[in-house]
Amino acid sequence: MKLRIDGLRGDDGIRTIIDALLDVDLGARINFDAPLVSIAGRMTVDDASAAIERSGYQVTSIIDRTLVDAGFRYKPHDKPAY
């Protein structure tokens, strides 16, 4: 998902939002390109928006609602030929 955040101020604000989002989903991948935040994880858009608002910021728009699970996926390799 990708969200636009209003009033984002510097690294302290970014760290505050990251901490709030990780409280919801510890395994989330979070990337900032202020004022946009991209989140891959198991939280919903509503969960992410609520966490951001609890941290003192407001989501002004939802750019992309696509949920991407950031969970680790094990892909076994083919057995080597001996």
ABEGO torsion letter per residue (X at the ends): XBBBBBGBBEAAAAAAAAAAAAAABAABBBBBBOABBBBBEABBAAAAAAAAAAAGBBBABBABABBBBABBBBBBBBBBBX
